[in-house]
């Protein structure tokens, strides 16, 4: 496990002035985030929030028949549990680790106290919420108006933006469940992207080979979502 101060690996924490990071430092616990780990369940009180550094977390809504759909994803750009400072004591979605890694865990009440100081943390969390809402809204537009080929390219790019390595480890079955499509559709698009030289795909490992080519194949939704995060929450140097 990495040791030392890795706050810079989470862009939200890195955006804080040094004095605010110092105040939080003693309460931030460096935390392993395991593949498949559930951080939150619907309607269960939020006790901790999480700032991923190398892990990626899916926010999932579950239907009555047990099927699920991914409504948003959180990685090193943000925080899992933002509902707590927006007035909610619980979430309507599940939060599940989809790419294992690490992050920081902080008691929820401490984040609420920091938010109520009305200082830099409050402004950063509000801007992050705007960026997250932009992603959710644009994803809905994408699903309604763009081909699955374009949607999948957008989804992959946003995943790789949040990974610390150039490899995504995820089975076709998991991807099909997240996106709410048949597994055959994932297989077909993976073969197409591989033949185009955009990715390598082998036994659940996807490597991004040609980012510019992938961006050209994706719809404009990727750029809108990415620009939203860059606009509201500029990446720290």
mmCIF file of the C-alpha atoms, coordinates in Angstrom:
data_MODEL
# 
_entry.id   MODEL 
# 
loop_
_atom_site.group_PDB 
_atom_site.id 
_atom_site.type_symbol 
_atom_site.label_atom_id 
_atom_site.label_alt_id 
_atom_site.label_comp_id 
_atom_site.label_asym_id 
_atom_site.label_entity_id 
_atom_site.label_seq_id 
_atom_site.pdbx_PDB_ins_code 
_atom_site.Cartn_x 
_atom_site.Cartn_y 
_atom_site.Cartn_z 
_atom_site.occupancy 
_atom_site.B_iso_or_equiv 
_atom_site.pdbx_formal_charge 
_atom_site.auth_seq_id 
_atom_site.auth_comp_id 
_atom_site.auth_asym_id 
_atom_site.auth_atom_id 
_atom_site.pdbx_PDB_model_num 
ATOM 1   C CA . UNK A 1 1   ? 0.000   0.000   0.000   1.00 0.00 ? 1   UNK A CA 1 
ATOM 2   C CA . UNK A 1 2   ? 1.318   3.487   -0.809  1.00 0.00 ? 2   UNK A CA 1 
ATOM 3   C CA . UNK A 1 3   ? 2.359   5.557   2.170   1.00 0.00 ? 3   UNK A CA 1 
ATOM 4   C CA . UNK A 1 4   ? 2.750   9.245   2.817   1.00 0.00 ? 4   UNK A CA 1 
ATOM 5   C CA . UNK A 1 5   ? 0.720   12.190  1.636   1.00 0.00 ? 5   UNK A CA 1 
ATOM 6   C CA . UNK A 1 6   ? -1.076  11.348  -1.593  1.00 0.00 ? 6   UNK A CA 1 
ATOM 7   C CA . UNK A 1 7   ? -3.719  14.091  -1.438  1.00 0.00 ? 7   UNK A CA 1 
ATOM 8   C CA . UNK A 1 8   ? -2.637  15.324  -4.849  1.00 0.00 ? 8   UNK A CA 1 
ATOM 9   C CA . UNK A 1 9   ? -3.966  12.098  -6.379  1.00 0.00 ? 9   UNK A CA 1 
ATOM 10  C CA . UNK A 1 10  ? -7.521  13.226  -5.685  1.00 0.00 ? 10  UNK A CA 1 
ATOM 11  C CA . UNK A 1 11  ? -8.209  16.403  -7.651  1.00 0.00 ? 11  UNK A CA 1 
ATOM 12  C CA . UNK A 1 12  ? -10.838 17.659  -5.242  1.00 0.00 ? 12  UNK A CA 1 
ATOM 13  C CA . UNK A 1 13  ? -8.514  17.433  -2.233  1.00 0.00 ? 13  UNK A CA 1 
ATOM 14  C CA . UNK A 1 14  ? -5.638  18.832  -4.282  1.00 0.00 ? 14  UNK A CA 1 
ATOM 15  C CA . UNK A 1 15  ? -7.762  21.878  -5.133  1.00 0.00 ? 15  UNK A CA 1 
ATOM 16  C CA . UNK A 1 16  ? -7.997  22.863  -1.465  1.00 0.00 ? 16  UNK A CA 1 
ATOM 17  C CA . UNK A 1 17  ? -5.653  25.532  -0.070  1.00 0.00 ? 17  UNK A CA 1 
ATOM 18  C CA . UNK A 1 18  ? -2.833  24.039  1.995   1.00 0.00 ? 18  UNK A CA 1 
ATOM 19  C CA . UNK A 1 19  ? -4.309  25.276  5.278   1.00 0.00 ? 19  UNK A CA 1 
ATOM 20  C CA . UNK A 1 20  ? -7.569  23.411  4.633   1.00 0.00 ? 20  UNK A CA 1 
ATOM 21  C CA . UNK A 1 21  ? -5.773  20.202  3.621   1.00 0.00 ? 21  UNK A CA 1 
ATOM 22  C CA . UNK A 1 22  ? -3.691  20.408  6.798   1.00 0.00 ? 22  UNK A CA 1 
ATOM 23  C CA . UNK A 1 23  ? -6.824  20.741  8.908   1.00 0.00 ? 23  UNK A CA 1 
ATOM 24  C CA . UNK A 1 24  ? -8.326  17.608  7.321   1.00 0.00 ? 24  UNK A CA 1 
ATOM 25  C CA . UNK A 1 25  ? -5.121  15.580  7.193   1.00 0.00 ? 25  UNK A CA 1 
ATOM 26  C CA . UNK A 1 26  ? -5.386  13.940  10.615  1.00 0.00 ? 26  UNK A CA 1 
ATOM 27  C CA . UNK A 1 27  ? -8.937  12.749  9.909   1.00 0.00 ? 27  UNK A CA 1 
ATOM 28  C CA . UNK A 1 28  ? -8.377  11.387  6.395   1.00 0.00 ? 28  UNK A CA 1 
ATOM 29  C CA . UNK A 1 29  ? -7.758  7.637   6.432   1.00 0.00 ? 29  UNK A CA 1 
ATOM 30  C CA . UNK A 1 30  ? -5.937  6.082   3.478   1.00 0.00 ? 30  UNK A CA 1 
ATOM 31  C CA . UNK A 1 31  ? -8.304  3.296   2.547   1.00 0.00 ? 31  UNK A CA 1 
ATOM 32  C CA . UNK A 1 32  ? -8.141  0.195   0.272   1.00 0.00 ? 32  UNK A CA 1 
ATOM 33  C CA . UNK A 1 33  ? -11.147 0.049   -2.068  1.00 0.00 ? 33  UNK A CA 1 
ATOM 34  C CA . UNK A 1 34  ? -11.703 -3.548  -3.170  1.00 0.00 ? 34  UNK A CA 1 
ATOM 35  C CA . UNK A 1 35  ? -13.301 -4.747  -6.396  1.00 0.00 ? 35  UNK A CA 1 
ATOM 36  C CA . UNK A 1 36  ? -17.024 -5.261  -5.859  1.00 0.00 ? 36  UNK A CA 1 
ATOM 37  C CA . UNK A 1 37  ? -17.007 -3.573  -2.456  1.00 0.00 ? 37  UNK A CA 1 
ATOM 38  C CA . UNK A 1 38  ? -20.263 -1.795  -1.615  1.00 0.00 ? 38  UNK A CA 1 
ATOM 39  C CA . UNK A 1 39  ? -19.616 1.605   -0.053  1.00 0.00 ? 39  UNK A CA 1 
ATOM 40  C CA . UNK A 1 40  ? -23.298 2.522   0.267   1.00 0.00 ? 40  UNK A CA 1 
ATOM 41  C CA . UNK A 1 41  ? -26.643 0.797   0.005   1.00 0.00 ? 41  UNK A CA 1 
ATOM 42  C CA . UNK A 1 42  ? -29.915 2.629   -0.767  1.00 0.00 ? 42  UNK A CA 1 
ATOM 43  C CA . UNK A 1 43  ? -31.663 4.283   2.179   1.00 0.00 ? 43  UNK A CA 1 
ATOM 44  C CA . UNK A 1 44  ? -28.856 3.403   4.620   1.00 0.00 ? 44  UNK A CA 1 
ATOM 45  C CA . UNK A 1 45  ? -27.439 6.287   6.619   1.00 0.00 ? 45  UNK A CA 1 
ATOM 46  C CA . UNK A 1 46  ? -24.205 7.713   5.219   1.00 0.00 ? 46  UNK A CA 1 
ATOM 47  C CA . UNK A 1 47  ? -21.494 7.531   7.887   1.00 0.00 ? 47  UNK A CA 1 
ATOM 48  C CA . UNK A 1 48  ? -18.371 8.053   5.766   1.00 0.00 ? 48  UNK A CA 1 
ATOM 49  C CA . UNK A 1 49  ? -17.462 9.743   2.502   1.00 0.00 ? 49  UNK A CA 1 
ATOM 50  C CA . UNK A 1 50  ? -14.719 8.587   0.144   1.00 0.00 ? 50  UNK A CA 1 
ATOM 51  C CA . UNK A 1 51  ? -12.203 10.479  -2.001  1.00 0.00 ? 51  UNK A CA 1 
ATOM 52  C CA . UNK A 1 52  ? -10.858 7.941   -4.552  1.00 0.00 ? 52  UNK A CA 1 
ATOM 53  C CA . UNK A 1 53  ? -7.248  8.242   -5.668  1.00 0.00 ? 53  UNK A CA 1 
ATOM 54  C CA . UNK A 1 54  ? -6.765  5.162   -7.863  1.00 0.00 ? 54  UNK A CA 1 
ATOM 55  C CA . UNK A 1 55  ? -10.141 3.407   -7.505  1.00 0.00 ? 55  UNK A CA 1 
ATOM 56  C CA . UNK A 1 56  ? -13.268 3.970   -9.620  1.00 0.00 ? 56  UNK A CA 1 
ATOM 57  C CA . UNK A 1 57  ? -16.766 3.736   -8.116  1.00 0.00 ? 57  UNK A CA 1 
ATOM 58  C CA . UNK A 1 58  ? -20.079 3.237   -9.911  1.00 0.00 ? 58  UNK A CA 1 
ATOM 59  C CA . UNK A 1 59  ? -23.326 4.755   -8.667  1.00 0.00 ? 59  UNK A CA 1 
ATOM 60  C CA . UNK A 1 60  ? -26.030 2.222   -9.496  1.00 0.00 ? 60  UNK A CA 1 
ATOM 61  C CA . UNK A 1 61  ? -29.811 2.398   -9.442  1.00 0.00 ? 61  UNK A CA 1 
ATOM 62  C CA . UNK A 1 62  ? -31.604 -0.914  -8.942  1.00 0.00 ? 62  UNK A CA 1 
ATOM 63  C CA . UNK A 1 63  ? -34.935 -1.851  -10.494 1.00 0.00 ? 63  UNK A CA 1 
ATOM 64  C CA . UNK A 1 64  ? -37.640 -4.007  -8.900  1.00 0.00 ? 64  UNK A CA 1 
ATOM 65  C CA . UNK A 1 65  ? -36.601 -6.984  -11.040 1.00 0.00 ? 65  UNK A CA 1 
ATOM 66  C CA . UNK A 1 66  ? -33.049 -6.791  -9.674  1.00 0.00 ? 66  UNK A CA 1 
ATOM 67  C CA . UNK A 1 67  ? -31.457 -5.280  -12.785 1.00 0.00 ? 67  UNK A CA 1 
ATOM 68  C CA . UNK A 1 68  ? -29.180 -2.280  -12.358 1.00 0.00 ? 68  UNK A CA 1 
ATOM 69  C CA . UNK A 1 69  ? -28.008 0.672   -14.410 1.00 0.00 ? 69  UNK A CA 1 
ATOM 70  C CA . UNK A 1 70  ? -25.034 2.937   -13.855 1.00 0.00 ? 70  UNK A CA 1 
ATOM 71  C CA . UNK A 1 71  ? -26.111 6.564   -13.411 1.00 0.00 ? 71  UNK A CA 1 
ATOM 72  C CA . UNK A 1 72  ? -22.688 8.077   -12.705 1.00 0.00 ? 72  UNK A CA 1 
ATOM 73  C CA . UNK A 1 73  ? -19.092 7.187   -11.987 1.00 0.00 ? 73  UNK A CA 1 
ATOM 74  C CA . UNK A 1 74  ? -16.664 8.708   -9.480  1.00 0.00 ? 74  UNK A CA 1 
ATOM 75  C CA . UNK A 1 75  ? -12.901 8.499   -9.591  1.00 0.00 ? 75  UNK A CA 1 
ATOM 76  C CA . UNK A 1 76  ? -9.938  10.667  -8.671  1.00 0.00 ? 76  UNK A CA 1 
ATOM 77  C CA . UNK A 1 77  ? -11.818 13.809  -9.698  1.00 0.00 ? 77  UNK A CA 1 
ATOM 78  C CA . UNK A 1 78  ? -14.323 13.719  -6.872  1.00 0.00 ? 78  UNK A CA 1 
ATOM 79  C CA . UNK A 1 79  ? -15.996 12.316  -3.796  1.00 0.00 ? 79  UNK A CA 1 
ATOM 80  C CA . UNK A 1 80  ? -18.464 9.505   -3.122  1.00 0.00 ? 80  UNK A CA 1 
ATOM 81  C CA . UNK A 1 81  ? -21.224 10.564  -0.725  1.00 0.00 ? 81  UNK A CA 1 
ATOM 82  C CA . UNK A 1 82  ? -21.833 14.127  -1.888  1.00 0.00 ? 82  UNK A CA 1 
ATOM 83  C CA . UNK A 1 83  ? -25.535 13.719  -0.975  1.00 0.00 ? 83  UNK A CA 1 
ATOM 84  C CA . UNK A 1 84  ? -24.584 14.120  2.682   1.00 0.00 ? 84  UNK A CA 1 
ATOM 85  C CA . UNK A 1 85  ? -23.682 17.808  2.346   1.00 0.00 ? 85  UNK A CA 1 
ATOM 86  C CA . UNK A 1 86  ? -26.649 18.460  0.051   1.00 0.00 ? 86  UNK A CA 1 
ATOM 87  C CA . UNK A 1 87  ? -29.122 17.679  2.819   1.00 0.00 ? 87  UNK A CA 1 
ATOM 88  C CA . UNK A 1 88  ? -29.486 13.930  2.357   1.00 0.00 ? 88  UNK A CA 1 
ATOM 89  C CA . UNK A 1 89  ? -28.633 11.456  5.112   1.00 0.00 ? 89  UNK A CA 1 
ATOM 90  C CA . UNK A 1 90  ? -28.747 8.504   2.708   1.00 0.00 ? 90  UNK A CA 1 
ATOM 91  C CA . UNK A 1 91  ? -28.474 7.738   -1.011  1.00 0.00 ? 91  UNK A CA 1 
ATOM 92  C CA . UNK A 1 92  ? -31.068 6.325   -3.397  1.00 0.00 ? 92  UNK A CA 1 
ATOM 93  C CA . UNK A 1 93  ? -28.345 4.496   -5.314  1.00 0.00 ? 93  UNK A CA 1 
ATOM 94  C CA . UNK A 1 94  ? -25.711 1.899   -4.510  1.00 0.00 ? 94  UNK A CA 1 
ATOM 95  C CA . UNK A 1 95  ? -22.041 2.844   -4.629  1.00 0.00 ? 95  UNK A CA 1 
ATOM 96  C CA . UNK A 1 96  ? -19.882 -0.096  -5.732  1.00 0.00 ? 96  UNK A CA 1 
ATOM 97  C CA . UNK A 1 97  ? -16.146 -0.218  -6.461  1.00 0.00 ? 97  UNK A CA 1 
ATOM 98  C CA . UNK A 1 98  ? -15.747 -1.251  -10.122 1.00 0.00 ? 98  UNK A CA 1 
ATOM 99  C CA . UNK A 1 99  ? -11.976 -0.717  -10.435 1.00 0.00 ? 99  UNK A CA 1 
ATOM 100 C CA . UNK A 1 100 ? -9.986  -1.606  -7.329  1.00 0.00 ? 100 UNK A CA 1 
ATOM 101 C CA . UNK A 1 101 ? -7.522  0.852   -5.860  1.00 0.00 ? 101 UNK A CA 1 
ATOM 102 C CA . UNK A 1 102 ? -7.248  3.246   -2.952  1.00 0.00 ? 102 UNK A CA 1 
ATOM 103 C CA . UNK A 1 103 ? -8.804  6.408   -1.655  1.00 0.00 ? 103 UNK A CA 1 
ATOM 104 C CA . UNK A 1 104 ? -9.314  8.454   1.481   1.00 0.00 ? 104 UNK A CA 1 
ATOM 105 C CA . UNK A 1 105 ? -12.135 7.849   3.934   1.00 0.00 ? 105 UNK A CA 1 
ATOM 106 C CA . UNK A 1 106 ? -13.504 10.678  6.064   1.00 0.00 ? 106 UNK A CA 1 
ATOM 107 C CA . UNK A 1 107 ? -16.300 10.669  8.638   1.00 0.00 ? 107 UNK A CA 1 
ATOM 108 C CA . UNK A 1 108 ? -19.373 12.211  7.058   1.00 0.00 ? 108 UNK A CA 1 
ATOM 109 C CA . UNK A 1 109 ? -20.034 14.597  9.931   1.00 0.00 ? 109 UNK A CA 1 
ATOM 110 C CA . UNK A 1 110 ? -16.542 16.037  9.569   1.00 0.00 ? 110 UNK A CA 1 
ATOM 111 C CA . UNK A 1 111 ? -17.206 16.799  5.896   1.00 0.00 ? 111 UNK A CA 1 
ATOM 112 C CA . UNK A 1 112 ? -20.514 18.442  6.841   1.00 0.00 ? 112 UNK A CA 1 
ATOM 113 C CA . UNK A 1 113 ? -18.724 20.598  9.410   1.00 0.00 ? 113 UNK A CA 1 
ATOM 114 C CA . UNK A 1 114 ? -16.113 21.580  6.830   1.00 0.00 ? 114 UNK A CA 1 
ATOM 115 C CA . UNK A 1 115 ? -18.875 22.405  4.338   1.00 0.00 ? 115 UNK A CA 1 
ATOM 116 C CA . UNK A 1 116 ? -20.674 24.612  6.872   1.00 0.00 ? 116 UNK A CA 1 
ATOM 117 C CA . UNK A 1 117 ? -17.528 26.695  7.378   1.00 0.00 ? 117 UNK A CA 1 
ATOM 118 C CA . UNK A 1 118 ? -18.574 28.293  4.066   1.00 0.00 ? 118 UNK A CA 1 
ATOM 119 C CA . UNK A 1 119 ? -14.946 28.293  2.959   1.00 0.00 ? 119 UNK A CA 1 
ATOM 120 C CA . UNK A 1 120 ? -13.054 26.747  0.021   1.00 0.00 ? 120 UNK A CA 1 
ATOM 121 C CA . UNK A 1 121 ? -14.375 23.218  0.647   1.00 0.00 ? 121 UNK A CA 1 
ATOM 122 C CA . UNK A 1 122 ? -17.963 24.397  0.302   1.00 0.00 ? 122 UNK A CA 1 
ATOM 123 C CA . UNK A 1 123 ? -17.241 26.103  -3.008  1.00 0.00 ? 123 UNK A CA 1 
ATOM 124 C CA . UNK A 1 124 ? -15.334 23.098  -4.355  1.00 0.00 ? 124 UNK A CA 1 
ATOM 125 C CA . UNK A 1 125 ? -18.089 20.649  -3.366  1.00 0.00 ? 125 UNK A CA 1 
ATOM 126 C CA . UNK A 1 126 ? -20.773 22.824  -4.942  1.00 0.00 ? 126 UNK A CA 1 
ATOM 127 C CA . UNK A 1 127 ? -18.790 23.071  -8.182  1.00 0.00 ? 127 UNK A CA 1 
ATOM 128 C CA . UNK A 1 128 ? -18.188 19.320  -8.142  1.00 0.00 ? 128 UNK A CA 1 
ATOM 129 C CA . UNK A 1 129 ? -21.921 18.735  -7.751  1.00 0.00 ? 129 UNK A CA 1 
ATOM 130 C CA . UNK A 1 130 ? -22.569 20.897  -10.810 1.00 0.00 ? 130 UNK A CA 1 
ATOM 131 C CA . UNK A 1 131 ? -20.059 18.867  -12.821 1.00 0.00 ? 131 UNK A CA 1 
ATOM 132 C CA . UNK A 1 132 ? -21.618 15.594  -11.640 1.00 0.00 ? 132 UNK A CA 1 
ATOM 133 C CA . UNK A 1 133 ? -25.115 16.785  -12.570 1.00 0.00 ? 133 UNK A CA 1 
ATOM 134 C CA . UNK A 1 134 ? -23.774 17.799  -15.989 1.00 0.00 ? 134 UNK A CA 1 
ATOM 135 C CA . UNK A 1 135 ? -22.453 14.251  -16.474 1.00 0.00 ? 135 UNK A CA 1 
ATOM 136 C CA . UNK A 1 136 ? -25.765 12.672  -15.472 1.00 0.00 ? 136 UNK A CA 1 
ATOM 137 C CA . UNK A 1 137 ? -27.829 14.961  -17.706 1.00 0.00 ? 137 UNK A CA 1 
ATOM 138 C CA . UNK A 1 138 ? -25.539 14.562  -20.710 1.00 0.00 ? 138 UNK A CA 1 
ATOM 139 C CA . UNK A 1 139 ? -25.457 10.788  -20.292 1.00 0.00 ? 139 UNK A CA 1 
ATOM 140 C CA . UNK A 1 140 ? -29.258 10.746  -20.516 1.00 0.00 ? 140 UNK A CA 1 
ATOM 141 C CA . UNK A 1 141 ? -29.108 12.803  -23.722 1.00 0.00 ? 141 UNK A CA 1 
ATOM 142 C CA . UNK A 1 142 ? -26.443 10.467  -25.089 1.00 0.00 ? 142 UNK A CA 1 
ATOM 143 C CA . UNK A 1 143 ? -28.511 7.336   -24.462 1.00 0.00 ? 143 UNK A CA 1 
ATOM 144 C CA . UNK A 1 144 ? -31.536 8.891   -26.157 1.00 0.00 ? 144 UNK A CA 1 
ATOM 145 C CA . UNK A 1 145 ? -29.874 10.349  -29.246 1.00 0.00 ? 145 UNK A CA 1 
ATOM 146 C CA . UNK A 1 146 ? -26.601 8.600   -30.074 1.00 0.00 ? 146 UNK A CA 1 
ATOM 147 C CA . UNK A 1 147 ? -25.638 5.179   -31.374 1.00 0.00 ? 147 UNK A CA 1 
ATOM 148 C CA . UNK A 1 148 ? -24.382 2.556   -28.954 1.00 0.00 ? 148 UNK A CA 1 
ATOM 149 C CA . UNK A 1 149 ? -21.011 2.684   -30.702 1.00 0.00 ? 149 UNK A CA 1 
ATOM 150 C CA . UNK A 1 150 ? -20.699 6.370   -29.747 1.00 0.00 ? 150 UNK A CA 1 
ATOM 151 C CA . UNK A 1 151 ? -22.043 5.774   -26.253 1.00 0.00 ? 151 UNK A CA 1 
ATOM 152 C CA . UNK A 1 152 ? -19.560 3.006   -25.562 1.00 0.00 ? 152 UNK A CA 1 
ATOM 153 C CA . UNK A 1 153 ? -16.623 5.134   -26.727 1.00 0.00 ? 153 UNK A CA 1 
ATOM 154 C CA . UNK A 1 154 ? -17.798 7.946   -24.430 1.00 0.00 ? 154 UNK A CA 1 
ATOM 155 C CA . UNK A 1 155 ? -18.162 5.499   -21.538 1.00 0.00 ? 155 UNK A CA 1 
ATOM 156 C CA . UNK A 1 156 ? -14.684 4.037   -22.082 1.00 0.00 ? 156 UNK A CA 1 
ATOM 157 C CA . UNK A 1 157 ? -13.009 7.442   -22.332 1.00 0.00 ? 157 UNK A CA 1 
ATOM 158 C CA . UNK A 1 158 ? -14.578 8.661   -19.101 1.00 0.00 ? 158 UNK A CA 1 
ATOM 159 C CA . UNK A 1 159 ? -13.425 5.442   -17.407 1.00 0.00 ? 159 UNK A CA 1 
ATOM 160 C CA . UNK A 1 160 ? -9.838  5.858   -18.611 1.00 0.00 ? 160 UNK A CA 1 
ATOM 161 C CA . UNK A 1 161 ? -9.841  9.516   -17.515 1.00 0.00 ? 161 UNK A CA 1 
ATOM 162 C CA . UNK A 1 162 ? -10.311 8.271   -13.963 1.00 0.00 ? 162 UNK A CA 1 
ATOM 163 C CA . UNK A 1 163 ? -7.791  5.415   -14.020 1.00 0.00 ? 163 UNK A CA 1 
ATOM 164 C CA . UNK A 1 164 ? -4.166  5.741   -12.957 1.00 0.00 ? 164 UNK A CA 1 
ATOM 165 C CA . UNK A 1 165 ? -3.122  3.048   -15.454 1.00 0.00 ? 165 UNK A CA 1 
ATOM 166 C CA . UNK A 1 166 ? -3.905  2.390   -19.109 1.00 0.00 ? 166 UNK A CA 1 
ATOM 167 C CA . UNK A 1 167 ? -5.693  -0.876  -18.407 1.00 0.00 ? 167 UNK A CA 1 
ATOM 168 C CA . UNK A 1 168 ? -9.344  -1.391  -17.511 1.00 0.00 ? 168 UNK A CA 1 
ATOM 169 C CA . UNK A 1 169 ? -10.058 -4.788  -15.951 1.00 0.00 ? 169 UNK A CA 1 
ATOM 170 C CA . UNK A 1 170 ? -13.732 -5.589  -16.401 1.00 0.00 ? 170 UNK A CA 1 
ATOM 171 C CA . UNK A 1 171 ? -15.622 -8.513  -17.888 1.00 0.00 ? 171 UNK A CA 1 
ATOM 172 C CA . UNK A 1 172 ? -18.070 -8.136  -20.754 1.00 0.00 ? 172 UNK A CA 1 
ATOM 173 C CA . UNK A 1 173 ? -20.822 -9.361  -18.441 1.00 0.00 ? 173 UNK A CA 1 
ATOM 174 C CA . UNK A 1 174 ? -20.104 -6.595  -15.924 1.00 0.00 ? 174 UNK A CA 1 
ATOM 175 C CA . UNK A 1 175 ? -20.023 -3.945  -18.648 1.00 0.00 ? 175 UNK A CA 1 
ATOM 176 C CA . UNK A 1 176 ? -23.305 -5.195  -20.113 1.00 0.00 ? 176 UNK A CA 1 
ATOM 177 C CA . UNK A 1 177 ? -24.920 -5.028  -16.664 1.00 0.00 ? 177 UNK A CA 1 
ATOM 178 C CA . UNK A 1 178 ? -23.672 -1.486  -16.071 1.00 0.00 ? 178 UNK A CA 1 
ATOM 179 C CA . UNK A 1 179 ? -24.878 -0.250  -19.446 1.00 0.00 ? 179 UNK A CA 1 
ATOM 180 C CA . UNK A 1 180 ? -28.093 -2.253  -19.549 1.00 0.00 ? 180 UNK A CA 1 
ATOM 181 C CA . UNK A 1 181 ? -27.399 -3.938  -22.886 1.00 0.00 ? 181 UNK A CA 1 
ATOM 182 C CA . UNK A 1 182 ? -26.914 -7.499  -24.105 1.00 0.00 ? 182 UNK A CA 1 
ATOM 183 C CA . UNK A 1 183 ? -23.499 -9.051  -23.606 1.00 0.00 ? 183 UNK A CA 1 
ATOM 184 C CA . UNK A 1 184 ? -23.383 -9.749  -27.350 1.00 0.00 ? 184 UNK A CA 1 
ATOM 185 C CA . UNK A 1 185 ? -23.517 -6.007  -28.005 1.00 0.00 ? 185 UNK A CA 1 
ATOM 186 C CA . UNK A 1 186 ? -20.411 -5.476  -25.857 1.00 0.00 ? 186 UNK A CA 1 
ATOM 187 C CA . UNK A 1 187 ? -18.622 -8.287  -27.677 1.00 0.00 ? 187 UNK A CA 1 
ATOM 188 C CA . UNK A 1 188 ? -19.465 -6.823  -31.079 1.00 0.00 ? 188 UNK A CA 1 
ATOM 189 C CA . UNK A 1 189 ? -18.347 -3.288  -30.277 1.00 0.00 ? 189 UNK A CA 1 
ATOM 190 C CA . UNK A 1 190 ? -15.157 -4.554  -28.609 1.00 0.00 ? 190 UNK A CA 1 
ATOM 191 C CA . UNK A 1 191 ? -14.212 -6.476  -31.755 1.00 0.00 ? 191 UNK A CA 1 
ATOM 192 C CA . UNK A 1 192 ? -14.962 -3.415  -33.892 1.00 0.00 ? 192 UNK A CA 1 
ATOM 193 C CA . UNK A 1 193 ? -12.797 -1.108  -31.741 1.00 0.00 ? 193 UNK A CA 1 
ATOM 194 C CA . UNK A 1 194 ? -9.990  -3.663  -31.671 1.00 0.00 ? 194 UNK A CA 1 
ATOM 195 C CA . UNK A 1 195 ? -10.007 -4.041  -35.469 1.00 0.00 ? 195 UNK A CA 1 
ATOM 196 C CA . UNK A 1 196 ? -9.891  -0.238  -35.773 1.00 0.00 ? 196 UNK A CA 1 
ATOM 197 C CA . UNK A 1 197 ? -6.726  -0.212  -33.658 1.00 0.00 ? 197 UNK A CA 1 
ATOM 198 C CA . UNK A 1 198 ? -8.324  1.825   -30.870 1.00 0.00 ? 198 UNK A CA 1 
ATOM 199 C CA . UNK A 1 199 ? -8.109  -0.735  -28.063 1.00 0.00 ? 199 UNK A CA 1 
ATOM 200 C CA . UNK A 1 200 ? -6.602  -4.063  -27.134 1.00 0.00 ? 200 UNK A CA 1 
ATOM 201 C CA . UNK A 1 201 ? -8.999  -6.481  -25.497 1.00 0.00 ? 201 UNK A CA 1 
ATOM 202 C CA . UNK A 1 202 ? -8.062  -9.796  -23.950 1.00 0.00 ? 202 UNK A CA 1 
ATOM 203 C CA . UNK A 1 203 ? -9.650  -11.840 -21.152 1.00 0.00 ? 203 UNK A CA 1 
ATOM 204 C CA . UNK A 1 204 ? -11.353 -8.930  -19.404 1.00 0.00 ? 204 UNK A CA 1 
ATOM 205 C CA . UNK A 1 205 ? -8.511  -6.445  -19.895 1.00 0.00 ? 205 UNK A CA 1 
ATOM 206 C CA . UNK A 1 206 ? -9.073  -3.389  -22.093 1.00 0.00 ? 206 UNK A CA 1 
ATOM 207 C CA . UNK A 1 207 ? -6.093  -1.206  -23.013 1.00 0.00 ? 207 UNK A CA 1 
ATOM 208 C CA . UNK A 1 208 ? -6.605  2.154   -24.719 1.00 0.00 ? 208 UNK A CA 1 
ATOM 209 C CA . UNK A 1 209 ? -4.265  2.362   -27.731 1.00 0.00 ? 209 UNK A CA 1 
ATOM 210 C CA . UNK A 1 210 ? -5.459  5.382   -29.728 1.00 0.00 ? 210 UNK A CA 1 
ATOM 211 C CA . UNK A 1 211 ? -7.084  8.062   -27.571 1.00 0.00 ? 211 UNK A CA 1 
ATOM 212 C CA . UNK A 1 212 ? -7.477  10.624  -30.359 1.00 0.00 ? 212 UNK A CA 1 
ATOM 213 C CA . UNK A 1 213 ? -9.091  7.998   -32.562 1.00 0.00 ? 213 UNK A CA 1 
ATOM 214 C CA . UNK A 1 214 ? -11.450 7.015   -29.752 1.00 0.00 ? 214 UNK A CA 1 
ATOM 215 C CA . UNK A 1 215 ? -12.401 10.649  -29.136 1.00 0.00 ? 215 UNK A CA 1 
ATOM 216 C CA . UNK A 1 216 ? -13.137 11.091  -32.842 1.00 0.00 ? 216 UNK A CA 1 
ATOM 217 C CA . UNK A 1 217 ? -15.398 8.039   -32.786 1.00 0.00 ? 217 UNK A CA 1 
ATOM 218 C CA . UNK A 1 218 ? -17.272 9.134   -29.646 1.00 0.00 ? 218 UNK A CA 1 
ATOM 219 C CA . UNK A 1 219 ? -20.101 11.660  -29.762 1.00 0.00 ? 219 UNK A CA 1 
ATOM 220 C CA . UNK A 1 220 ? -19.843 15.251  -28.514 1.00 0.00 ? 220 UNK A CA 1 
ATOM 221 C CA . UNK A 1 221 ? -21.140 14.136  -25.107 1.00 0.00 ? 221 UNK A CA 1 
ATOM 222 C CA . UNK A 1 222 ? -17.664 13.099  -24.005 1.00 0.00 ? 222 UNK A CA 1 
ATOM 223 C CA . UNK A 1 223 ? -16.261 16.565  -24.624 1.00 0.00 ? 223 UNK A CA 1 
ATOM 224 C CA . UNK A 1 224 ? -19.216 18.251  -22.894 1.00 0.00 ? 224 UNK A CA 1 
ATOM 225 C CA . UNK A 1 225 ? -18.813 16.094  -19.786 1.00 0.00 ? 225 UNK A CA 1 
ATOM 226 C CA . UNK A 1 226 ? -15.034 16.451  -19.698 1.00 0.00 ? 226 UNK A CA 1 
ATOM 227 C CA . UNK A 1 227 ? -15.245 20.225  -20.185 1.00 0.00 ? 227 UNK A CA 1 
ATOM 228 C CA . UNK A 1 228 ? -17.788 20.396  -17.376 1.00 0.00 ? 228 UNK A CA 1 
ATOM 229 C CA . UNK A 1 229 ? -15.302 18.952  -14.906 1.00 0.00 ? 229 UNK A CA 1 
ATOM 230 C CA . UNK A 1 230 ? -12.475 21.115  -16.235 1.00 0.00 ? 230 UNK A CA 1 
ATOM 231 C CA . UNK A 1 231 ? -14.679 24.205  -15.972 1.00 0.00 ? 231 UNK A CA 1 
ATOM 232 C CA . UNK A 1 232 ? -16.147 23.651  -12.532 1.00 0.00 ? 232 UNK A CA 1 
ATOM 233 C CA . UNK A 1 233 ? -13.247 21.812  -10.941 1.00 0.00 ? 233 UNK A CA 1 
ATOM 234 C CA . UNK A 1 234 ? -9.954  22.620  -12.690 1.00 0.00 ? 234 UNK A CA 1 
ATOM 235 C CA . UNK A 1 235 ? -7.336  19.931  -12.264 1.00 0.00 ? 235 UNK A CA 1 
ATOM 236 C CA . UNK A 1 236 ? -4.682  20.864  -9.736  1.00 0.00 ? 236 UNK A CA 1 
ATOM 237 C CA . UNK A 1 237 ? -1.129  21.059  -10.972 1.00 0.00 ? 237 UNK A CA 1 
# 
